[in-house]
Amino acid sequence: MAGIGFELRRIFGKKTLVANTFGVIYASLTTVGPSIVFLMLLFSLRQMMFNFGIGEIDSMFFTFSFTYIFLLAILNSAFQNGVLSRYLSDKIFEQKEDDISASMFGMLTVSSVVASIQVTVLCVLMYQKDQFSLLFLVAYYLLGILATASYNLITYISALKEYKKVTLAYFMGVLIIFMALFVFHKSLNLPLILATYWALVVGFFVMNVMLIMFSVKAFGNPSEHYFEFLMYFKKHPLLIISSFAWILGFYVSNIIYWFLSDMKETVSIFSTAPNYDLAIFISIFINLSGMIIFEVKTETRFYDKYIAYLSALNSGIYKVIERERVSLQNTINIQLFFVYEVQLIITVILIFLVNIFYPYLGVNSQVLNMFLLTGLGLYTAFCMYFTTVFLYYFDDHISACIGPSVFFGVVVIGALICSRIGAPYYPIPLLIGGISGWIVSFILLRKRMKNLNAYLLCH
């Protein structure tokens, strides 16, 4: 993500306990902060509804409708973020930061139009089937646009150096959501689900406005090039495929099981597979630490070696270039296997703990059985992503596209087959797909490192 590695290197370069703590906080917020916010919001709001004594059907409707709207937001952002990250990196290098501000507003415009079309379809279907009130449909429509904007702003947040302000924005957004929920439900006597959606609209609006203000303050007033970033979609199409295949591969098994599995449940227009979705939910949560470890340790250690190698490539003799290439390759191997091993230990320990305490988490045995494999499946998918990131550094977009595409293809084919076989086999495609994409990405990275001198000099 644009700017994270550079900023973390500056923070950790101070080599103090406070600097290290801030570095971890910064990496956490810019990589997994929004995901943690959304996951904890879903969990907290469901628990609050349970405490208010909401009916099971209403609770299911909120969970299902909430899941759809945020999955759309994630997929919309995945389509853009790979290209946006490259655009931001180029503008930071060119010191044209006013173009970054302009592209942010252009991106928000484009993503809002796309999201509005998608959510409008859902609203029309809900009205046709169950005649939902206009007040609810407006809230759902607005939240769809705001959620998409929140995920797209992650790319710009990663280029900010104001991690304290980012923390404040997330904290204020969550605080306002719960305050607004209390006001709407208790004071205005709105139905709980309607009050919850309007509270989410208010909270995400405040959060997005704060992040936009911080970005404009950091990058300056926007230039006139609001939509210049769109040219990068034509210039770097493989970045779109790589980013989108990686994220869609995460969730495509869910989507297939929502409509083809024997465990799907339907409320209004929304179909999901709650047990499988919960297994994925927990699996994502236990593997998020890998993103933080990768940003905090792996990319910051890699950066110095990468700069030394590029300097040698530009001005050094062959002996110096080859020495720096070998040093860079060794650093990549060490750091990659470090994050592989540490995250594997964390994942296995957390799987073991969930296996012990699952009765207290409200998890049934079917969810637990699937979670044992989905947890490892998402671990392999994250490892594939960590490996692919280094291919981005070397501008090898073709290789960076192959691994995620293999992952996506295997998961799709496997999920279609397993949807016919039965629930015990549902987690297998994610595990096999993750392993396949990981192996392919690692082989391609090793191949690229062996021929790196010739590739970069001729590229």
Backbone torsions as a table, in degrees:
resi	resn	phi	psi	omega
1	MET	NA	142.6	-170.3
2	ALA	-60.0	121.5	169.7
3	GLY	92.8	-19.4	-174.7
4	ILE	-63.5	-49.0	-176.8
5	GLY	-60.2	-40.1	-179.7
6	PHE	-64.9	-44.1	-177.9
7	GLU	-70.3	-39.9	179.0
8	LEU	-64.0	-37.7	178.0
9	ARG	-60.8	-40.7	178.7
10	ARG	-66.1	-43.3	-178.0
11	ILE	-65.1	-52.4	-176.3
12	PHE	-70.9	-19.0	178.3
13	GLY	-63.2	-19.7	178.4
14	LYS	-73.0	-23.7	173.5
15	LYS	56.4	44.2	173.9
16	THR	-122.7	162.8	179.9
17	LEU	-61.8	-42.9	179.9
18	VAL	-63.1	-43.8	179.8
19	ALA	-62.9	-41.9	178.7
20	ASN	-63.2	-41.0	178.6
21	THR	-63.0	-46.6	178.5
22	PHE	-62.8	-36.1	178.5
23	GLY	-61.9	-43.2	178.1
24	VAL	-64.9	-42.8	178.9
25	ILE	-61.8	-44.9	-178.8
26	TYR	-61.1	-47.6	179.2
27	ALA	-62.1	-40.5	-179.3
28	SER	-62.0	-46.0	-175.1
29	LEU	-70.3	-38.6	-174.6
30	THR	-84.3	-14.7	179.4
31	THR	-105.9	-50.7	-174.6
32	VAL	-120.3	2.7	-178.6
33	GLY	-53.8	-53.8	-179.9
34	PRO	-60.9	-39.4	179.7
35	SER	-63.6	-42.3	177.9
36	ILE	-63.2	-42.8	179.1
37	VAL	-58.7	-47.4	-176.5
38	PHE	-68.3	-41.5	179.8
39	LEU	-64.6	-45.0	-179.1
40	MET	-69.3	-33.7	176.3
41	LEU	-62.2	-46.1	179.8
42	LEU	-60.6	-46.2	-179.9
43	PHE	-63.5	-46.3	-176.7
44	SER	-66.5	-42.4	-178.6
45	LEU	-68.3	-37.1	176.1
46	ARG	-64.3	-41.5	179.1
47	GLN	-65.8	-39.2	178.7
48	MET	-64.1	-41.5	178.0
49	MET	-63.1	-38.3	177.2
50	PHE	-62.5	-41.5	179.6
51	ASN	-66.6	-31.1	177.8
52	PHE	-79.3	-3.8	177.3
53	GLY	76.7	31.1	179.7
54	ILE	-68.4	149.5	-179.7
55	GLY	-68.0	158.4	-177.0
56	GLU	-63.4	-41.7	-179.3
57	ILE	-63.9	-43.0	178.6
58	ASP	-64.5	-40.5	178.1
59	SER	-63.0	-43.1	178.1
60	MET	-64.2	-40.4	179.8
61	PHE	-61.6	-44.1	179.9
62	PHE	-62.0	-47.3	-178.5
63	THR	-61.4	-45.9	-177.4
64	PHE	-66.3	-47.2	-177.9
65	SER	-66.9	-37.5	177.0
66	PHE	-63.3	-42.3	179.9
67	THR	-61.8	-44.8	-179.0
68	TYR	-61.3	-45.0	-173.4
69	ILE	-68.8	-34.9	-179.8
70	PHE	-83.7	-25.3	172.2
71	LEU	-66.7	-40.7	174.9
72	LEU	-59.8	-41.8	179.6
73	ALA	-62.8	-43.1	-179.8
74	ILE	-63.9	-45.6	-178.0
75	LEU	-69.0	-38.4	176.5
76	ASN	-60.9	-43.7	-179.4
77	SER	-69.5	-35.7	179.7
78	ALA	-62.0	-33.8	179.8
79	PHE	-65.9	-30.4	-174.2
80	GLN	-102.6	-29.6	-164.5
81	ASN	-67.2	-32.0	177.8
82	GLY	-62.2	-46.4	179.1
83	VAL	-69.6	-41.4	179.5
84	LEU	-61.4	-40.5	179.8
85	SER	-61.7	-41.6	177.4
86	ARG	-65.3	-41.6	178.9
87	TYR	-61.4	-45.6	-179.8
88	LEU	-64.1	-41.1	179.3
89	SER	-61.1	-43.3	179.0
90	ASP	-63.9	-41.5	-178.7
91	LYS	-70.0	-35.3	175.5
92	ILE	-64.3	-42.7	178.6
93	PHE	-63.8	-39.5	-179.4
94	GLU	-81.0	-5.3	-178.2
95	GLN	58.5	40.6	175.3
96	LYS	-112.1	65.6	-172.8
97	GLU	-72.8	-19.8	176.5
98	ASP	-67.1	-27.1	175.3
99	ASP	-68.9	-28.4	177.7
100	ILE	-65.5	-46.3	177.2
101	SER	-59.3	-42.8	-179.8
102	ALA	-63.2	-43.9	-178.7
103	SER	-65.1	-30.3	178.2
104	MET	-62.1	-45.8	178.9
105	PHE	-68.8	-36.1	175.9
106	GLY	-64.9	-42.8	178.0
107	MET	-62.2	-43.8	179.8
108	LEU	-62.5	-36.2	178.2
109	THR	-65.8	-49.7	-178.5
110	VAL	-63.4	-47.7	-177.5
111	SER	-65.7	-33.4	178.7
112	SER	-67.1	-39.5	178.1
113	VAL	-64.2	-46.1	-179.8
114	VAL	-62.7	-47.8	-179.0
115	ALA	-63.6	-38.1	-178.4
116	SER	-63.8	-37.9	178.0
117	ILE	-64.3	-45.9	-178.5
118	GLN	-64.1	-47.1	-176.6
119	VAL	-71.4	-31.3	176.0
120	THR	-60.0	-40.6	177.3
121	VAL	-59.4	-45.6	178.8
122	LEU	-62.7	-42.0	-179.2
123	CYS	-64.5	-42.1	178.9
124	VAL	-63.1	-43.0	179.2
125	LEU	-64.2	-40.6	178.1
126	MET	-64.0	-40.0	-179.3
127	TYR	-67.8	-41.5	-179.4
128	GLN	-65.1	-36.5	-176.0
129	LYS	-83.7	-44.3	-171.6
130	ASP	-127.6	5.6	177.3
131	GLN	51.4	51.5	176.4
132	PHE	-62.6	152.7	-178.6
133	SER	-68.1	152.6	178.7
134	LEU	-61.6	-35.3	-179.6
135	LEU	-62.1	-40.8	177.6
136	PHE	-69.3	-44.4	-177.0
137	LEU	-63.5	-37.1	177.3
138	VAL	-64.5	-43.1	178.4
139	ALA	-62.5	-43.2	-179.8
140	TYR	-64.3	-41.6	178.7
141	TYR	-61.8	-48.1	-178.6
142	LEU	-65.3	-39.9	179.9
143	LEU	-64.5	-36.5	177.4
144	GLY	-59.6	-41.8	179.0
145	ILE	-69.9	-44.0	-177.9
146	LEU	-67.5	-37.7	179.0
147	ALA	-65.8	-41.6	176.5
148	THR	-62.0	-43.0	177.8
149	ALA	-61.2	-40.0	-179.4
150	SER	-60.5	-45.0	-180.0
151	TYR	-69.9	-37.3	178.3
152	ASN	-68.5	-30.2	178.9
153	LEU	-69.8	-15.6	179.0
154	ILE	-55.9	-40.7	-179.5
155	THR	-60.1	-39.7	179.9
156	TYR	-76.0	-35.3	176.7
157	ILE	-59.8	-37.6	-177.9
158	SER	-64.4	-23.1	178.7
159	ALA	-90.2	-6.9	177.5
160	LEU	-78.1	153.0	175.5
161	LYS	-107.7	8.1	-175.1
162	GLU	-102.9	70.8	-176.5
163	TYR	-67.4	-27.0	176.9
164	LYS	-66.0	-40.3	180.0
165	LYS	-70.2	-35.8	176.3
166	VAL	-62.6	-42.7	176.5
167	THR	-58.8	-44.9	-179.5
168	LEU	-61.2	-41.5	-178.7
169	ALA	-62.3	-46.6	179.5
170	TYR	-65.3	-43.2	-178.8
171	PHE	-63.1	-45.8	-179.3
172	MET	-64.3	-39.9	179.3
173	GLY	-60.5	-47.4	-179.9
174	VAL	-65.9	-43.3	180.0
175	LEU	-60.6	-43.7	-179.3
176	ILE	-66.2	-35.4	178.1
177	ILE	-58.2	-48.1	-177.5
178	PHE	-72.4	-34.6	175.8
179	MET	-65.9	-44.2	-179.9
180	ALA	-65.9	-37.1	177.8
181	LEU	-60.6	-43.3	179.1
182	PHE	-62.5	-44.4	-179.0
183	VAL	-65.2	-47.3	-176.4
184	PHE	-65.8	-39.3	-174.9
185	HIS	-84.9	-45.2	-174.8
186	LYS	-84.9	-41.0	-175.8
187	SER	-88.2	-41.7	-177.7
188	LEU	-95.5	-5.1	176.3
189	ASN	59.4	33.5	174.0
190	LEU	-74.7	147.4	173.6
191	PRO	-54.7	148.8	-169.6
192	LEU	-58.7	-46.1	-178.5
193	ILE	-65.5	-42.7	177.6
194	LEU	-62.5	-43.5	178.4
195	ALA	-62.6	-39.1	-179.7
196	THR	-64.2	-44.8	-178.8
197	TYR	-67.0	-39.0	177.3
198	TRP	-69.2	-33.5	175.4
199	ALA	-65.0	-40.4	177.0
200	LEU	-63.6	-39.6	177.9
201	VAL	-60.6	-47.9	-179.3
202	VAL	-63.3	-46.2	-177.7
203	GLY	-63.6	-45.4	-179.4
204	PHE	-71.6	-30.3	175.4
205	PHE	-63.4	-47.5	179.3
206	VAL	-62.5	-44.6	-179.7
207	MET	-60.0	-46.8	-179.0
208	ASN	-65.6	-41.7	179.0
209	VAL	-61.3	-42.8	179.4
210	MET	-63.2	-44.1	-179.7
211	LEU	-65.7	-38.2	177.3
212	ILE	-65.1	-43.0	179.0
213	MET	-62.0	-43.2	179.4
214	PHE	-64.2	-38.3	-179.4
215	SER	-66.8	-44.3	179.3
216	VAL	-64.1	-39.6	178.5
217	LYS	-64.2	-36.8	-178.5
218	ALA	-75.9	-40.2	-173.5
219	PHE	-100.0	-8.8	179.6
220	GLY	91.4	173.7	179.0
221	ASN	-63.4	145.0	-175.4
222	PRO	-68.4	148.0	172.3
223	SER	-79.6	-167.9	179.4
224	GLU	-91.3	1.5	-175.2
225	HIS	-92.2	63.0	-174.7
226	TYR	-67.3	-32.4	-173.9
227	PHE	-119.4	19.9	178.2
228	GLU	-62.4	-31.7	-177.9
229	PHE	-62.2	-21.2	-179.5
230	LEU	-64.3	-27.0	177.7
231	MET	-63.8	-26.2	-179.5
232	TYR	-70.1	-23.3	176.3
233	PHE	-67.0	-35.0	176.4
234	LYS	-77.7	-34.2	-176.6
235	LYS	-76.7	-33.8	-175.8
236	HIS	-129.2	63.7	-177.7
237	PRO	-64.8	-29.0	-178.4
238	LEU	-68.0	-27.1	175.8
239	LEU	-65.2	-34.4	177.3
240	ILE	-64.6	-48.1	-178.0
241	ILE	-62.8	-45.0	-177.8
242	SER	-61.6	-50.7	-177.8
243	SER	-65.4	-44.0	-175.9
244	PHE	-71.2	-39.7	180.0
245	ALA	-64.7	-37.5	-179.6
246	TRP	-65.1	-47.7	-178.9
247	ILE	-72.9	-44.1	-179.8
248	LEU	-63.7	-33.9	176.4
249	GLY	-61.4	-29.9	176.0
250	PHE	-60.9	-41.6	-167.7
251	TYR	-112.9	-6.0	-175.0
252	VAL	-64.8	-31.5	177.3
253	SER	-65.8	-39.0	175.2
254	ASN	-57.9	-48.6	-176.8
255	ILE	-60.8	-42.6	179.6
256	ILE	-63.9	-44.2	-179.0
257	TYR	-70.2	-25.3	176.8
258	TRP	-60.4	-31.7	-173.0
259	PHE	-112.8	-19.1	-173.8
260	LEU	-119.6	-7.1	-173.4
261	SER	-87.7	166.5	177.4
262	ASP	-88.1	2.4	179.0
263	MET	-112.1	7.7	-177.5
264	LYS	-68.5	147.9	174.6
265	GLU	-128.4	145.1	-175.0
266	THR	-126.2	131.5	172.2
267	VAL	-131.7	123.5	-174.3
268	SER	56.6	-125.2	-179.3
269	ILE	-94.2	-0.5	-171.2
270	PHE	-100.1	122.8	174.5
271	SER	-113.4	133.2	174.7
272	THR	-141.4	171.4	173.1
273	ALA	-115.4	85.5	-167.9
274	PRO	-54.4	-41.8	-177.9
275	ASN	-66.6	-43.6	178.0
276	TYR	-67.6	-40.6	178.7
277	ASP	-61.0	-39.8	179.1
278	LEU	-67.0	-38.1	177.0
279	ALA	-62.1	-41.5	177.3
280	ILE	-66.7	-41.5	178.6
281	PHE	-54.9	-50.9	-179.2
282	ILE	-66.6	-37.8	-178.6
283	SER	-64.6	-41.1	176.7
284	ILE	-62.0	-44.0	-176.5
285	PHE	-61.3	-42.2	-176.5
286	ILE	-75.8	-16.1	-178.7
287	ASN	-102.1	-4.1	-179.0
288	LEU	-62.6	-27.8	-179.6
289	SER	-59.8	-28.4	179.2
290	GLY	-61.1	-36.7	178.1
291	MET	-63.1	-40.9	-179.7
292	ILE	-67.6	-45.8	179.1
293	ILE	-59.0	-43.1	-178.3
294	PHE	-62.4	-45.3	-179.2
295	GLU	-70.2	-41.0	-174.5
296	VAL	-72.5	-42.9	-172.3
297	LYS	-106.8	-52.4	-170.2
298	THR	-67.2	-54.0	-176.4
299	GLU	-68.9	-33.6	-180.0
300	THR	-69.6	-37.5	176.7
301	ARG	-69.8	-35.8	-178.3
302	PHE	-68.3	-32.8	-169.6
303	TYR	-58.5	-48.6	-177.7
304	ASP	-60.6	-43.7	179.6
305	LYS	-65.3	-36.4	-179.9
306	TYR	-65.2	-44.9	178.8
307	ILE	-64.9	-41.9	179.1
308	ALA	-61.9	-40.2	179.6
309	TYR	-66.7	-44.4	179.4
310	LEU	-63.7	-37.0	177.6
311	SER	-64.0	-43.1	178.2
312	ALA	-64.9	-37.7	-178.9
313	LEU	-64.7	-33.9	-177.8
314	ASN	-81.6	-29.5	-171.7
315	SER	-138.0	-3.4	-173.1
316	GLY	-95.2	170.4	173.5
317	ILE	-84.5	169.4	-173.7
318	TYR	-59.5	-40.0	-178.5
319	LYS	-60.7	-42.0	179.3
320	VAL	-68.8	-42.2	179.6
321	ILE	-59.8	-46.2	-178.0
322	GLU	-67.0	-36.4	177.9
323	ARG	-63.4	-43.9	179.6
324	GLU	-69.0	-33.2	177.5
325	ARG	-65.3	-44.5	178.5
326	VAL	-63.4	-41.6	178.1
327	SER	-62.2	-41.8	178.0
328	LEU	-63.9	-43.5	180.0
329	GLN	-63.0	-42.2	178.6
330	ASN	-63.3	-40.2	178.6
331	THR	-63.0	-43.9	178.7
332	ILE	-60.9	-45.6	-179.8
333	ASN	-60.7	-46.6	-177.7
334	ILE	-63.7	-47.6	-175.9
335	GLN	-70.8	-37.5	177.7
336	LEU	-63.9	-47.2	-179.1
337	PHE	-68.9	-26.8	174.5
338	PHE	-63.2	-50.0	-178.5
339	VAL	-69.6	-34.0	174.5
340	TYR	-57.4	-50.5	-173.0
341	GLU	-70.4	-45.8	-177.3
342	VAL	-64.2	-44.9	-179.4
343	GLN	-67.9	-32.8	176.0
344	LEU	-63.1	-43.0	177.9
345	ILE	-61.6	-46.4	179.8
346	ILE	-61.2	-45.4	-178.4
347	THR	-62.1	-46.1	-178.6
348	VAL	-64.3	-43.1	179.8
349	ILE	-62.6	-44.6	-179.0
350	LEU	-68.4	-35.7	174.5
351	ILE	-61.9	-42.0	178.5
352	PHE	-62.5	-43.5	-179.2
353	LEU	-67.1	-41.4	177.0
354	VAL	-62.4	-37.2	178.8
355	ASN	-62.4	-30.8	-179.9
356	ILE	-82.1	-44.3	-170.5
357	PHE	-101.0	11.0	-174.8
358	TYR	-59.2	-29.8	177.6
359	PRO	-62.6	-28.9	-178.8
360	TYR	-84.3	-9.8	-178.8
361	LEU	-98.1	1.5	-178.2
362	GLY	71.9	28.9	-177.5
363	VAL	-106.0	128.1	178.9
364	ASN	-86.7	173.8	-173.3
365	SER	-66.7	-32.6	178.8
366	GLN	-66.1	-43.1	176.2
367	VAL	-60.6	-43.8	-178.9
368	LEU	-61.4	-45.2	-178.9
369	ASN	-61.6	-40.3	178.1
370	MET	-71.8	-37.0	-178.3
371	PHE	-61.4	-34.0	-179.6
372	LEU	-57.9	-33.7	179.1
373	LEU	-94.4	-36.7	179.3
374	THR	-65.5	-33.5	177.0
375	GLY	-60.6	-45.1	177.6
376	LEU	-71.8	-34.5	178.6
377	GLY	-62.3	-45.0	178.5
378	LEU	-70.6	-29.6	173.9
379	TYR	-59.6	-46.5	-179.6
380	THR	-66.4	-34.5	178.4
381	ALA	-66.7	-40.4	176.3
382	PHE	-63.7	-41.2	179.2
383	CYS	-62.9	-38.0	175.2
384	MET	-60.5	-42.9	179.4
385	TYR	-62.9	-45.0	179.9
386	PHE	-58.2	-40.9	-179.9
387	THR	-67.5	-41.0	-177.9
388	THR	-65.8	-31.6	-178.2
389	VAL	-55.9	-38.9	-178.5
390	PHE	-68.1	-29.2	175.2
391	LEU	-67.1	-31.6	174.3
392	TYR	-62.4	-42.0	-179.1
393	TYR	-58.2	-35.5	-176.9
394	PHE	-93.6	11.9	178.0
395	ASP	58.1	27.2	177.4
396	ASP	-93.0	76.2	-173.7
397	HIS	-70.1	-29.6	179.2
398	ILE	-65.1	-49.4	179.1
399	SER	-64.8	-37.7	179.5
400	ALA	-65.8	-21.7	180.0
401	CYS	-86.4	-30.0	-172.6
402	ILE	-67.4	-49.1	-177.7
403	GLY	-57.2	-55.2	177.4
404	PRO	-59.6	-34.2	179.2
405	SER	-67.9	-39.5	175.3
406	VAL	-62.4	-45.5	177.5
407	PHE	-55.4	-50.4	-178.6
408	PHE	-62.6	-46.4	-177.5
409	GLY	-62.3	-44.1	-179.8
410	VAL	-64.5	-42.2	-179.6
411	VAL	-63.9	-42.8	-179.6
412	VAL	-61.7	-51.6	-178.6
413	ILE	-62.4	-44.9	-179.5
414	GLY	-63.5	-41.6	-179.0
415	ALA	-67.1	-38.1	177.2
416	LEU	-63.0	-39.7	178.6
417	ILE	-69.2	-47.6	-176.0
418	CYS	-68.5	-25.5	177.3
419	SER	-64.3	-22.8	177.7
420	ARG	-90.9	-24.8	-176.4
421	ILE	-80.2	-46.5	179.6
422	GLY	142.7	164.7	-173.1
423	ALA	-57.0	-37.7	-178.2
424	PRO	-58.3	-20.9	-176.0
425	TYR	-100.2	-1.5	-174.3
426	TYR	-57.9	-38.4	-177.0
427	PRO	-76.4	-14.0	-171.6
428	ILE	-63.1	-43.4	-179.0
429	PRO	-56.9	-38.6	-179.7
430	LEU	-64.5	-40.3	179.6
431	LEU	-68.4	-48.1	-179.5
432	ILE	-65.5	-41.6	178.5
433	GLY	-63.1	-42.5	178.7
434	GLY	-62.9	-44.3	178.6
435	ILE	-63.2	-43.9	-178.7
436	SER	-62.1	-49.1	179.7
437	GLY	-63.8	-37.6	179.5
438	TRP	-63.9	-48.5	-179.4
439	ILE	-61.9	-46.3	-179.7
440	VAL	-61.2	-45.3	-179.8
441	SER	-63.2	-40.5	-178.9
442	PHE	-67.1	-42.1	178.3
443	ILE	-62.4	-43.1	-180.0
444	LEU	-66.2	-36.2	177.4
445	LEU	-66.6	-43.7	177.9
446	ARG	-61.5	-41.6	179.1
447	LYS	-63.8	-42.3	-179.8
448	ARG	-65.6	-39.2	-178.8
449	MET	-64.3	-34.4	-179.4
450	LYS	-67.7	-32.0	-177.8
451	ASN	-113.8	28.5	-171.9
452	LEU	-66.8	-39.6	-178.2
453	ASN	-58.2	-52.9	-177.8
454	ALA	-64.7	-38.9	-176.7
455	TYR	-64.3	-48.0	-176.9
456	LEU	-71.9	-34.2	179.5
457	LEU	-70.5	-30.0	-177.2
458	CYS	-99.7	-8.6	-174.0
459	HIS	-77.3	NA	NA
